Amino acid sequence: MSTVLRIRTRPAVLALVLTAAGSSAMLTGAPATAATGADAPAGAQASVARLHIGEGEPARSCSGTLVDGQWVLTAAACFAADPTNPTSVAPGKPALKTTATIGRSSLTGSGGHVAEVVELVPSPSGDLVMARLATPATGMAPIGLAASPAGEGDTLQAVGFGRTKTEWVPRAAHTASMKVGALSDTELTLAGATADDALCKGDTGAPLLREAEGRVELVGVATRSRQGGCVGETETRTDAVATRTDDVGDWVATTVGRSWSQLMTADDFNGDGKADLLTIDAADDHLYAQPGDGKGKFGKRVKVSEGKWSGMRLLAATDFTGDGKADILTTHTNGSLYLYPGNGKNGVTGSSVAGSGWGGIRLLAAADFNGDNKGDLIAAHTNGNLLFYPGNGKNFASGTVTSSGWSNMRLLTAGDFNGDNKADIYAVHNTGALYLYAGKGNGTFHGAKKTGEGWQNMRLVAAADYNGDSKSDLIALHTSGSVHAYPGNGNGGFGTSIVTPGPVHYVDLVRNGTFTTDTDGWWAAERASIAQADGALLATVEADTTSSWEAIVGQSNVVLRKGATYTLTFDAKASAAAQMRAIVQLGEEPYTSTLDQVTDLTTGVKRHTYTFTSTIDTTTGSLNFEIGGNPAKTAITLDNVSLTTAN
């Protein structure tokens, strides 16, 4: 069977935060009875996340929902220093190390997806936050947002990893049936559908789900509860509150769209005299160079090196070594500073450790700030100080504090923006205001000059002379995923931006398509059996059959979007000449198919590729390989199975 969360009954999902719900009455923990809520809908079971926040004591847990391959939606209170004030969560890397476990039937088992949360994007309103995973949860089915609110009297299914009636730290997800009592503009007031349904500590952020037209929808995110019937509590009431999600679709879509690049910088990296764009891709952790055309557009990406750039926190580029070629500098999650000398041809010549103890640096900009023709660094520390690190061509001297009060700055870059041949810095404030700090030529700066507003939609910034007019320009990655290049005027200002669309990414919806983890994620039905053999899937027709559907192997919970283009690819062979039907369809009645392709197999491995446009919209689709109709004991080998679509 496909990998799903093993659901057990319990007093179910929610409540790290114990605060008032629409009145001065506090929602606090309470005694619980056993939950009797139904199992989660099949399409949702593999999409619930358990978030482990912090290391050692006091660590805490929350629940969440996979809403995109690389994003989990949960309650902002999970990450707040003061859970009663969820709006205090700062954007960016979580203050405490956070690990997300998704699609694992048991937290002590294997399978599913485990990744660190590397970025938080709080909602501009409401107790919600988007948490970006370091690596995508490939092949797992995200839950779609409801377009309309729940109604009073509706019963919703909550799914989470919180306490139960008898367990302090459950190892599997549970459900509760929660009845909607009232709606406000932003929240749902809930209560257990029975005395045995409740939401417990550890379930903050849990999804509230419903089924509509055969599709599982997310209508709310649990935020607080009385915890009636939960282990360790004496409260009996099951009242709870959830933040509505039917009206946050635009914010979620915008956040998801911005995630193609983790980090960005710019310089002439290929030696043609035109500034190029350097980005670390969020999907594969590779560093790419996009050549500039000298007019503000950036071309097809070129991979800088075969190795991955995983764990890099900050990225900067300038000529650090003094050889006239742009080099790359990065900070790693281990606190090290790494220097990668450029070769002037879209590559690097190696790497070296240029420093340690950089874990407290949160913003970084590079330029020759003191006029000695060697690249230096300006860095904003988590304590709010701005520091200057002069470079010597190999590493950097100790930092000196140049100013304080930088805690509210979220983006930083450097260049000669005012034309005085001294490196300046530009900073973006949390409010979206853009500030210029003119350089003095010694690693310090004049006071701030506000030059613009509305930059809250810019996720990353870099600076370079992209049009060859000897004036520093600004390059920004918009939350839409597009790159905006603003030509500098030499007086600290900028002209109208030139826009380059972000790259198209493809996601693979198949889990374990290379069968590296045995047959996890795959099932066999009717008269078929499956096993792993030599790193591939061996599917056997176990008895005589006459029709193809009498022996099937496949995978469930495939997300399909009507009108989207998909490509199914697989390698296959058979023990003797055989036929197989490759089908992509609804996973439940009426089992409508959007791809149905008869494939002839021989004893030699052959790759098969089928591209189609989906005619159905579902989160519970099914990929089936029908092998019936072949003689008993016919063995079919499948490998490298993928179903890709543009994300």
C-alpha positions as CSV (number, residue, x, y, z in Angstrom):
1,M,0.0,0.0,0.0
2,S,1.1,3.6,-0.4
3,T,2.9,5.3,2.4
4,V,0.3,7.0,4.6
5,L,0.1,8.1,8.2
6,R,-1.2,5.3,10.4
7,I,-4.2,6.9,12.1
8,R,-5.4,5.8,15.5
9,T,-8.2,7.2,17.5
10,R,-7.5,9.7,20.2
11,P,-8.7,12.9,21.9
12,A,-7.1,14.5,18.9
13,V,-5.4,17.5,17.5
14,L,-4.2,20.8,19.0
15,A,-3.2,23.4,21.6
16,L,0.2,24.6,22.5
17,V,-1.2,28.1,23.0
18,L,-3.8,28.5,25.8
19,T,-5.3,31.9,25.2
20,A,-8.7,33.6,24.9
21,A,-11.0,32.8,22.1
22,G,-13.1,35.8,21.3
23,S,-13.6,36.7,25.0
24,S,-11.6,37.1,28.2
25,A,-12.1,33.4,29.1
26,M,-8.9,31.5,28.8
27,L,-8.7,28.3,26.8
28,T,-6.7,26.0,28.9
29,G,-5.8,22.3,29.0
30,A,-8.4,19.9,30.4
31,P,-9.1,16.3,31.2
32,A,-9.8,14.0,28.3
33,T,-11.5,10.9,27.3
34,A,-10.5,8.7,24.3
35,A,-11.0,10.3,20.9
36,T,-13.4,8.5,18.6
37,G,-12.9,10.7,15.5
38,A,-12.8,9.0,12.1
39,D,-9.6,8.4,10.3
40,A,-8.2,11.2,8.2
41,P,-9.3,11.3,4.5
42,A,-7.0,9.2,2.5
43,G,-5.7,12.1,0.4
44,A,-4.6,13.9,3.6
45,Q,-2.9,11.2,5.5
46,A,0.5,11.6,3.7
47,S,0.5,15.4,3.9
48,V,0.5,16.1,7.7
49,A,3.7,17.3,9.2
50,R,5.1,16.9,12.7
51,L,7.3,19.8,13.6
52,H,10.0,19.3,16.2
53,I,11.2,22.8,17.4
54,G,14.4,23.2,19.4
55,E,17.0,20.9,20.7
56,G,17.2,19.4,24.2
57,E,15.1,21.1,26.8
58,P,12.8,22.9,26.3
59,A,12.0,21.5,22.9
60,R,8.4,21.5,21.7
61,S,6.2,20.0,18.9
62,C,3.6,21.2,16.6
63,S,1.6,19.9,13.6
64,G,1.3,21.3,10.1
65,T,0.1,20.8,6.6
66,L,2.1,20.3,3.4
67,V,0.6,22.9,1.0
68,D,3.4,22.7,-1.5
69,G,6.3,20.4,-2.1
70,Q,8.6,22.7,-0.1
71,W,6.2,24.5,2.2
72,V,4.3,23.6,5.4
73,L,1.5,25.8,6.7
74,T,1.2,25.9,10.5
75,A,0.4,28.2,13.4
76,A,2.7,31.2,13.9
77,A,2.5,30.6,17.7
78,C,4.6,27.5,17.2
79,F,7.6,29.7,16.6
80,A,6.8,32.7,18.8
81,A,9.0,33.4,21.9
82,D,5.7,34.4,23.5
83,P,3.0,32.0,22.1
84,T,0.2,34.5,23.2
85,N,1.7,37.0,20.7
86,P,2.1,35.0,17.4
87,T,2.6,38.2,15.4
88,S,6.0,38.5,17.0
89,V,7.5,35.8,14.8
90,A,10.3,37.3,12.6
91,P,10.6,36.2,9.0
92,G,13.7,34.2,8.0
93,K,15.5,31.3,9.6
94,P,13.7,30.0,12.8
95,A,15.3,31.0,16.0
96,L,15.4,27.4,17.1
97,K,16.4,24.4,14.9
98,T,13.2,22.9,13.5
99,T,12.8,19.5,11.8
100,A,9.7,18.5,9.8
101,T,8.6,14.9,9.4
102,I,6.0,14.3,6.7
103,G,4.3,11.2,5.4
104,R,5.8,8.8,7.8
105,S,3.5,6.1,9.2
106,S,5.4,6.1,12.5
107,L,7.9,8.7,13.7
108,T,10.2,5.8,14.7
109,G,10.0,4.3,11.3
110,S,11.5,5.1,7.9
111,G,10.0,6.4,4.7
112,G,8.3,9.7,4.2
113,H,10.3,12.9,4.2
114,V,12.4,14.5,6.9
115,A,13.9,18.0,6.4
116,E,15.0,21.0,8.4
117,V,12.9,24.2,8.2
118,V,15.1,26.9,6.9
119,E,12.8,29.9,6.5
120,L,9.6,31.3,8.1
121,V,7.2,33.6,6.3
122,P,4.6,34.9,8.8
123,S,1.1,35.8,7.5
124,P,0.5,39.6,7.4
125,S,-2.7,38.8,9.4
126,G,-3.7,35.9,11.6
127,D,-1.9,33.2,13.5
128,L,-0.3,31.5,10.4
129,V,3.2,31.0,9.1
130,M,4.6,29.3,6.1
131,A,7.7,27.1,6.8
132,R,10.1,26.3,4.0
133,L,11.8,22.9,3.9
134,A,15.5,22.6,3.1
135,T,14.6,19.9,0.6
136,P,11.3,19.3,-1.2
137,A,9.0,16.5,-0.2
138,T,9.1,15.0,-3.6
139,G,6.1,13.0,-4.7
140,M,4.0,13.8,-1.7
141,A,0.5,15.2,-2.2
142,P,0.0,18.7,-0.9
143,I,-3.4,19.7,0.5
144,G,-5.3,22.3,-1.4
145,L,-6.9,25.3,0.3
146,A,-10.7,25.6,0.5
147,A,-12.1,28.5,-1.5
148,S,-15.1,28.9,0.8
149,P,-15.4,28.9,4.6
150,A,-16.8,26.2,6.7
151,G,-20.4,26.7,7.8
152,E,-21.8,26.7,11.3
153,G,-22.7,23.1,12.3
154,D,-20.2,21.6,9.8
155,T,-18.0,18.8,11.2
156,L,-14.3,18.9,10.2
157,Q,-11.5,16.4,10.6
158,A,-8.5,17.5,12.6
159,V,-5.2,15.6,12.1
160,G,-2.1,16.0,14.2
161,F,0.6,14.5,16.3
162,G,-0.3,15.9,19.8
163,R,-1.0,14.0,23.0
164,T,-3.8,11.5,23.3
165,K,-5.9,10.3,26.2
166,T,-3.0,8.0,27.3
167,E,0.1,9.0,25.4
168,W,2.4,12.0,26.1
169,V,4.4,11.7,22.9
170,P,2.5,9.6,20.3
171,R,4.5,8.2,17.4
172,A,1.7,8.4,14.9
173,A,-0.9,10.9,13.8
174,H,-4.5,10.9,15.2
175,T,-7.8,12.5,14.3
176,A,-10.7,14.2,16.0
177,S,-14.1,15.3,14.6
178,M,-14.6,19.0,15.5
179,K,-17.9,20.8,15.0
180,V,-18.0,24.4,13.9
181,G,-19.8,26.6,16.3
182,A,-19.3,30.1,14.9
183,L,-17.2,32.0,12.4
184,S,-15.5,35.4,12.5
185,D,-13.6,37.2,9.8
186,T,-10.5,35.3,10.7
187,E,-11.3,32.4,13.0
188,L,-13.4,29.3,13.5
189,T,-14.8,28.4,16.9
190,L,-14.9,24.7,17.4
191,A,-15.9,22.0,19.9
192,G,-15.5,18.2,19.9
193,A,-18.3,16.5,17.9
194,T,-18.5,14.1,20.8
195,A,-17.3,14.2,24.4
196,D,-14.4,12.0,23.2
197,D,-13.2,14.4,20.5
198,A,-10.7,17.1,21.5
199,L,-7.5,18.9,20.6
200,C,-4.4,18.4,22.7
201,K,-1.0,19.9,23.3
202,G,1.4,19.3,20.4
203,D,-1.4,19.8,17.8
204,T,-1.0,23.5,17.4
205,G,-0.9,24.1,13.6
206,A,-2.9,20.9,12.8
207,P,-5.1,21.0,9.7
208,L,-8.9,21.2,9.9
209,L,-10.1,19.3,6.8
210,R,-13.2,18.6,4.9
211,E,-14.1,16.7,1.7
212,A,-15.8,18.5,-1.1
213,E,-16.5,17.1,-4.5
214,G,-14.2,14.2,-3.8
215,R,-11.3,16.5,-2.9
216,V,-9.8,17.0,0.6
217,E,-9.6,20.7,1.5
218,L,-7.9,22.7,4.2
219,V,-10.4,25.1,5.9
220,G,-8.5,26.0,9.0
221,V,-5.3,25.7,11.1
222,A,-5.7,24.8,14.8
223,T,-4.4,27.5,17.2
224,R,-5.7,26.9,20.7
225,S,-7.8,24.6,22.8
226,R,-9.1,23.7,26.2
227,Q,-7.5,20.3,25.8
228,G,-10.5,18.4,27.3
229,G,-9.6,14.8,28.0
230,C,-6.0,15.0,27.1
231,V,-3.4,13.1,29.2
232,G,-2.1,15.3,32.0
233,E,-5.1,17.7,32.0
234,T,-8.1,17.9,34.3
235,E,-10.3,20.1,32.0
236,T,-13.3,18.4,30.4
237,R,-14.4,21.0,27.9
238,T,-13.3,20.5,24.3
239,D,-13.7,24.1,22.9
240,A,-11.0,25.1,20.4
241,V,-10.2,27.8,17.9
242,A,-8.7,27.6,14.4
243,T,-7.5,30.3,12.0
244,R,-9.5,30.3,8.7
245,T,-7.5,29.4,5.6
246,D,-10.1,29.9,2.9
247,D,-9.0,33.5,2.4
248,V,-5.2,33.2,2.4
249,G,-4.8,31.6,-1.0
250,D,-3.1,34.6,-2.6
251,W,-0.6,34.9,0.3
252,V,0.2,31.1,0.1
253,A,0.6,31.2,-3.7
254,T,2.9,34.3,-3.5
255,T,5.0,32.6,-0.8
256,V,5.3,29.4,-2.7
257,G,6.2,31.3,-6.0
258,R,9.2,33.0,-4.4
259,S,11.0,29.9,-3.3
260,W,12.9,28.8,-6.4
261,S,16.0,30.5,-5.2
262,Q,17.4,30.2,-1.7
263,L,20.2,32.7,-2.1
264,M,21.3,35.2,-4.7
265,T,24.2,37.5,-5.6
266,A,25.5,39.1,-8.8
267,D,28.8,39.9,-10.5
268,D,30.5,39.3,-13.8
269,F,31.1,35.6,-13.4
270,N,31.9,34.6,-17.0
271,G,34.3,37.4,-17.8
272,D,32.3,39.0,-20.6
273,G,32.0,42.4,-18.9
274,K,28.3,42.0,-18.1
275,A,27.0,41.2,-14.6
276,D,25.5,37.7,-14.2
277,L,23.1,36.4,-11.7
278,L,24.2,33.6,-9.2
279,T,21.5,31.7,-7.4
280,I,21.4,28.6,-5.2
281,D,18.3,26.7,-6.3
282,A,15.9,25.7,-3.6
283,A,14.9,22.5,-5.5
284,D,18.3,20.9,-6.0
285,D,20.8,22.9,-3.9
286,H,23.0,23.5,-6.9
287,L,24.6,26.9,-7.7
288,Y,23.7,28.4,-11.1
289,A,24.9,31.3,-13.1
290,Q,22.6,33.2,-15.4
291,P,24.5,35.3,-17.9
292,G,23.5,38.9,-18.2
293,D,22.7,40.4,-21.6
294,G,23.9,43.8,-20.6
295,K,20.4,45.3,-20.7
296,G,18.9,43.9,-17.5
297,K,17.8,40.4,-18.6
298,F,19.4,37.1,-17.5
299,G,19.6,34.1,-19.7
300,K,19.6,30.3,-19.4
301,R,21.1,29.0,-16.2
302,V,24.5,27.2,-16.2
303,K,25.5,24.9,-13.3
304,V,28.6,26.3,-11.6
305,S,29.8,23.0,-10.2
306,E,28.5,19.4,-9.9
307,G,28.6,19.4,-6.1
308,K,25.6,20.6,-4.1
309,W,25.7,23.8,-2.0
310,S,23.5,22.4,0.7
311,G,23.6,24.2,4.1
312,M,24.7,27.5,2.8
313,R,23.1,30.4,4.6
314,L,24.4,33.6,3.0
315,L,26.0,34.2,-0.5
316,A,28.1,37.1,-1.7
317,A,30.4,37.8,-4.7
318,T,33.2,40.1,-5.6
319,D,36.9,39.9,-6.4
320,F,38.2,38.7,-3.1
321,T,41.6,37.3,-4.3
322,G,42.6,40.3,-6.4
323,D,43.0,38.4,-9.7
324,G,40.4,40.4,-11.6
325,K,37.9,37.5,-11.5
326,A,34.7,37.4,-9.4
327,D,34.9,35.0,-6.5
328,I,32.1,33.6,-4.2
329,L,31.9,33.7,-0.5
330,T,29.3,31.8,1.6
331,T,28.5,31.1,5.2
332,H,27.4,27.6,6.2
333,T,25.1,26.4,8.9
334,N,28.1,25.0,10.7
335,G,29.4,28.6,11.2
336,S,32.2,28.4,8.7
337,L,33.0,31.0,6.0
338,Y,34.0,29.5,2.7
339,L,35.8,31.2,-0.2
340,Y,35.4,29.8,-3.8
341,P,37.8,31.5,-6.2
342,G,36.2,32.1,-9.6
343,N,37.8,31.0,-12.9
344,G,36.2,33.7,-15.0
345,K,34.3,31.0,-17.0
346,N,31.2,30.3,-14.9
347,G,33.2,28.0,-12.6
348,V,35.3,27.9,-9.4
349,T,38.8,26.6,-8.9
350,G,38.2,25.1,-5.5
351,S,37.3,26.2,-2.0
352,S,38.9,27.1,1.3
353,V,37.8,27.9,4.8
354,A,38.1,31.7,5.2
355,G,36.8,31.9,8.8
356,S,34.8,30.3,11.5
357,G,32.3,31.4,14.1
358,W,30.0,33.1,11.6
359,G,26.8,31.5,12.9
360,G,25.6,34.8,14.4
361,I,25.8,36.7,11.1
362,R,22.4,37.0,9.4
363,L,23.1,39.5,6.5
364,L,26.2,39.8,4.3
365,A,27.4,42.2,1.6
366,A,30.7,42.3,-0.2
367,A,32.7,45.0,-1.9
368,D,36.0,46.9,-1.6
369,F,34.9,49.1,1.3
370,N,38.4,50.5,2.2
371,G,39.9,51.1,-1.2
372,D,42.8,48.7,-1.0
373,N,41.6,46.7,-4.1
374,K,40.7,43.6,-2.0
375,G,37.2,42.4,-1.4
376,D,35.8,43.1,2.1
377,L,32.7,42.2,4.0
378,I,30.0,44.1,5.8
379,A,27.8,41.9,8.0
380,A,24.8,42.4,10.2
381,H,24.9,40.3,13.4
382,T,21.9,38.9,15.2
383,N,22.7,41.3,18.1
384,G,21.8,44.2,15.8
385,N,25.4,45.4,15.2
386,L,26.9,46.1,11.8
387,L,30.5,44.9,11.4
388,F,33.3,45.6,8.9
389,Y,35.7,42.7,8.0
390,P,38.6,43.9,5.8
391,G,39.9,41.3,3.4
392,N,43.5,40.4,2.7
393,G,43.0,38.3,-0.5
394,K,42.7,35.0,1.5
395,N,40.6,35.6,4.5
396,F,39.4,38.4,6.7
397,A,40.6,40.4,9.7
398,S,38.5,40.5,12.8
399,G,35.3,42.5,12.5
400,T,34.9,46.0,13.9
401,V,31.5,47.4,14.9
402,T,30.5,50.3,12.6
403,S,27.0,50.9,13.9
404,S,24.1,49.3,15.8
405,G,20.3,49.1,15.4
406,W,20.3,46.8,12.4
407,S,17.8,44.2,13.9
408,N,15.0,45.4,11.7
409,M,16.9,45.3,8.4
410,R,16.1,42.1,6.4
411,L,18.1,42.5,3.2
412,L,21.6,44.0,2.5
413,T,23.8,44.6,-0.6
414,A,26.7,46.7,-1.6
415,G,27.9,48.8,-4.6
416,D,29.0,52.3,-5.5
417,F,25.5,53.8,-5.8
418,N,26.3,57.5,-5.7
419,G,29.3,57.6,-8.1
420,D,32.0,58.7,-5.6
421,N,34.1,55.6,-6.1
422,K,33.4,54.4,-2.5
423,A,31.4,51.3,-1.8
424,D,28.0,52.0,-0.3
425,I,25.3,49.7,1.1
426,Y,21.6,49.5,0.5
427,A,19.3,47.9,3.1
428,V,15.7,46.9,3.1
429,H,13.8,47.4,6.3
430,N,11.1,45.1,7.6
431,T,8.6,47.8,6.7
432,G,9.6,47.6,3.1
433,A,11.5,50.9,3.1
434,L,14.8,51.1,1.1
435,Y,17.7,52.9,2.7
436,L,21.1,54.1,1.3
437,Y,24.1,54.3,3.5
438,A,26.9,56.1,1.7
439,G,30.4,54.7,2.3
440,K,33.2,56.8,3.7
441,G,35.9,54.7,2.1
442,N,37.1,53.2,5.4
443,G,34.5,50.6,6.1
444,T,32.1,53.0,7.8
445,F,29.1,54.8,6.5
446,H,27.2,58.0,6.6
447,G,23.7,58.1,8.1
448,A,20.7,56.4,6.4
449,K,18.9,58.1,3.5
450,K,15.5,56.7,2.7
451,T,15.2,56.4,-1.1
452,G,12.2,54.1,-1.6
453,E,9.3,52.1,-0.2
454,G,7.3,49.0,-1.1
455,W,10.2,46.6,-1.0
456,Q,8.4,44.2,1.3
457,N,7.7,42.0,-1.7
458,M,11.3,41.6,-2.5
459,R,12.8,38.4,-1.1
460,L,16.5,38.8,-2.1
461,V,18.7,41.7,-3.3
462,A,22.0,42.0,-5.0
463,A,24.0,44.7,-6.7
464,A,26.2,44.9,-9.8
465,D,26.7,47.0,-12.9
466,Y,24.5,44.9,-15.3
467,N,24.4,47.5,-18.2
468,G,28.0,48.5,-18.3
469,D,27.5,52.2,-17.6
470,S,29.9,52.1,-14.5
471,K,27.0,52.8,-12.2
472,S,25.9,50.2,-9.6
473,D,22.4,48.7,-10.2
474,L,20.0,46.8,-7.9
475,I,18.8,43.4,-8.7
476,A,15.9,42.0,-6.7
477,L,14.0,38.6,-6.5
478,H,10.3,39.4,-6.2
479,T,8.0,37.1,-4.3
480,S,6.4,36.2,-7.6
481,G,9.6,34.5,-8.5
482,S,10.6,37.0,-11.2
483,V,13.9,38.9,-11.1
484,H,13.8,42.7,-11.3
485,A,16.8,44.7,-12.4
486,Y,16.8,48.4,-11.5
487,P,19.3,50.6,-13.4
488,G,21.2,52.9,-11.1
489,N,21.4,56.7,-11.9
490,G,24.7,57.3,-10.1
491,N,23.0,59.5,-7.5
492,G,21.7,56.8,-5.3
493,G,18.4,56.3,-7.2
494,F,17.1,53.9,-9.8
495,G,15.1,53.7,-13.0
496,T,12.2,51.4,-14.0
497,S,13.0,47.8,-13.5
498,I,13.5,45.2,-16.2
499,V,11.9,41.9,-15.4
500,T,13.2,38.3,-16.0
501,P,10.7,35.5,-15.3
502,G,11.9,32.9,-12.8
503,P,12.9,29.5,-14.1
504,V,10.3,26.7,-14.6
505,H,10.7,23.9,-12.1
506,Y,9.5,20.3,-12.5
507,V,8.4,18.2,-9.6
508,D,8.2,14.4,-9.5
509,L,4.9,13.1,-8.1
510,V,6.1,9.5,-7.7
511,R,7.5,8.4,-4.4
512,N,10.4,6.0,-4.4
513,G,10.4,5.6,-8.2
514,T,13.9,4.2,-8.2
515,F,13.0,1.7,-5.4
516,T,15.9,2.6,-3.2
517,T,13.8,2.0,-0.1
518,D,12.4,-1.4,-1.0
519,T,8.8,-1.1,-2.3
520,D,7.8,1.8,0.0
521,G,4.9,3.8,-1.5
522,W,3.8,1.0,-3.9
523,W,1.0,-1.5,-3.6
524,A,-0.2,-4.6,-5.5
525,A,-3.9,-5.5,-6.0
526,E,-6.0,-8.4,-7.2
527,R,-3.7,-11.1,-8.5
528,A,-0.4,-9.2,-8.5
529,S,2.5,-9.3,-6.1
530,I,5.5,-7.0,-5.8
531,A,9.1,-7.2,-4.5
532,Q,12.3,-5.3,-4.8
533,A,14.8,-7.1,-7.0
534,D,18.2,-5.7,-8.0
535,G,17.2,-2.2,-7.2
536,A,14.0,-2.3,-9.3
537,L,10.3,-3.3,-8.8
538,L,9.5,-6.9,-9.7
539,A,5.7,-7.2,-10.3
540,T,4.4,-10.8,-10.8
541,V,1.1,-12.0,-12.2
542,E,0.3,-14.7,-9.6
543,A,-2.5,-16.5,-11.3
544,D,-4.3,-16.9,-14.7
545,T,-6.1,-13.7,-15.7
546,T,-8.1,-12.6,-18.7
547,S,-8.3,-8.8,-18.2
548,S,-5.6,-6.3,-17.5
549,W,-7.3,-5.0,-14.3
550,E,-7.1,-8.4,-12.7
551,A,-3.5,-7.8,-11.6
552,I,-2.4,-4.2,-10.8
553,V,0.5,-2.4,-9.1
554,G,0.5,1.3,-8.4
555,Q,0.7,4.3,-6.2
556,S,-2.0,6.4,-4.7
557,N,-2.6,10.0,-3.6
558,V,-1.2,11.5,-6.8
559,V,-2.1,15.2,-7.2
560,L,-3.5,16.1,-10.6
561,R,-4.4,19.6,-11.8
562,K,-6.9,19.9,-14.6
563,G,-5.2,21.5,-17.7
564,A,-1.7,20.9,-16.4
565,T,0.8,18.9,-18.5
566,Y,2.4,15.8,-17.1
567,T,5.1,13.4,-18.3
568,L,5.1,9.7,-17.2
569,T,8.4,8.0,-17.7
570,F,9.5,4.5,-16.8
571,D,11.9,1.7,-17.7
572,A,10.3,-1.8,-18.2
573,K,10.9,-5.3,-19.3
574,A,9.1,-8.7,-18.9
575,S,10.2,-12.3,-18.4
576,A,8.5,-13.0,-21.8
577,A,6.7,-10.8,-24.4
578,A,3.8,-9.1,-22.6
579,Q,1.5,-6.1,-22.5
580,M,1.0,-3.6,-19.7
581,R,-1.4,-0.7,-19.4
582,A,-0.1,2.5,-17.9
583,I,-3.0,4.4,-16.4
584,V,-3.3,7.7,-14.5
585,Q,-6.8,8.1,-13.1
586,L,-9.0,9.1,-10.2
587,G,-8.3,6.9,-7.2
588,E,-11.9,6.4,-6.4
589,E,-15.2,6.0,-8.3
590,P,-15.8,6.7,-11.1
591,Y,-12.1,6.0,-11.7
592,T,-11.9,8.4,-14.6
593,S,-8.6,8.1,-16.5
594,T,-6.6,11.0,-18.0
595,L,-3.9,8.6,-19.4
596,D,-4.5,5.1,-20.6
597,Q,-1.6,3.7,-22.7
598,V,-1.1,0.1,-23.7
599,T,2.7,-0.7,-23.6
600,D,4.3,-3.6,-25.4
601,L,7.1,-5.2,-23.3
602,T,10.0,-7.4,-24.3
603,T,12.8,-9.2,-22.4
604,G,15.0,-6.2,-22.9
605,V,14.7,-3.0,-20.8
606,K,13.2,-0.1,-22.7
607,R,12.3,3.4,-21.6
608,H,8.7,4.6,-22.2
609,T,7.6,8.2,-22.1
610,Y,4.0,9.5,-22.3
611,T,3.1,13.2,-22.1
612,F,-0.5,14.2,-21.5
613,T,-2.7,17.0,-20.3
614,S,-4.8,16.2,-17.2
615,T,-8.6,16.3,-17.7
616,I,-9.2,15.8,-14.0
617,D,-8.5,17.7,-10.8
618,T,-7.8,15.6,-7.7
619,T,-5.5,15.1,-4.7
620,T,-6.3,11.4,-4.6
621,G,-5.3,10.3,-8.1
622,S,-3.7,6.9,-8.8
623,L,-0.9,5.8,-11.0
624,N,-1.7,2.2,-12.1
625,F,0.3,-0.4,-14.1
626,E,-2.2,-3.1,-15.1
627,I,-0.4,-6.3,-15.8
628,G,-3.3,-8.8,-15.9
629,G,-4.1,-10.7,-19.1
630,N,-0.6,-12.1,-19.3
631,P,0.1,-15.8,-18.4
632,A,0.5,-16.7,-14.8
633,K,4.0,-16.1,-13.3
634,T,4.8,-13.4,-15.9
635,A,7.2,-11.1,-14.2
636,I,7.5,-7.5,-15.1
637,T,10.4,-5.3,-14.0
638,L,9.8,-1.5,-13.5
639,D,12.4,1.1,-12.6
640,N,13.1,4.8,-12.8
641,V,9.4,5.6,-12.6
642,S,8.6,9.3,-12.6
643,L,5.5,11.5,-13.2
644,T,6.6,15.1,-13.6
645,T,4.9,18.4,-14.0
646,A,5.8,22.1,-13.8
647,N,5.6,23.5,-10.3
